[in-house]
Amino acid sequence: MIQIFVITLLIVAISIILLGVNVFFVKGGKFPNVHVGGNKELKRRGVNGCVQAQDREARQKKSFPLIEFEREKNE
């Protein structure tokens, strides 16, 4: 039982070290920005943010009555 635990712990430790090589061993290294807003190719294609960010922005905007919404939509 203890052998399995030690082997599992060793595998997890090796995985963390291999995933963090750029962070641990490169001067000024950091994890890559994998968020949609930090992706150059998506920005080039016109995608400005993820759905959560767009939803947050939409909720912060002042809400207005349905009549005004329909009026702006038809213009």
ChimeraX attribute file (.defattr): number of C-alpha atoms within 10 A of each C-alpha:
attribute: neighborCount
match mode: 1-to-1
recipient: residues
	/A:1	5
	/A:2	7
	/A:3	8
	/A:4	9
	/A:5	10
	/A:6	11
	/A:7	11
	/A:8	12
	/A:9	12
	/A:10	12
	/A:11	12
	/A:12	12
	/A:13	12
	/A:14	12
	/A:15	11
	/A:16	11
	/A:17	14
	/A:18	12
	/A:19	12
	/A:20	15
	/A:21	13
	/A:22	15
	/A:23	15
	/A:24	14
	/A:25	10
	/A:26	10
	/A:27	8
	/A:28	8
	/A:29	12
	/A:30	12
	/A:31	11
	/A:32	10
	/A:33	9
	/A:34	8
	/A:35	9
	/A:36	16
	/A:37	14
	/A:38	13
	/A:39	15
	/A:40	11
	/A:41	10
	/A:42	13
	/A:43	13
	/A:44	9
	/A:45	8
	/A:46	9
	/A:47	13
	/A:48	15
	/A:49	16
	/A:50	11
	/A:51	10
	/A:52	9
	/A:53	13
	/A:54	11
	/A:55	11
	/A:56	10
	/A:57	10
	/A:58	11
	/A:59	10
	/A:60	8
	/A:61	8
	/A:62	6
	/A:63	9
	/A:64	8
	/A:65	7
	/A:66	9
	/A:67	9
	/A:68	10
	/A:69	11
	/A:70	10
	/A:71	9
	/A:72	9
	/A:73	8
	/A:74	7
	/A:75	5
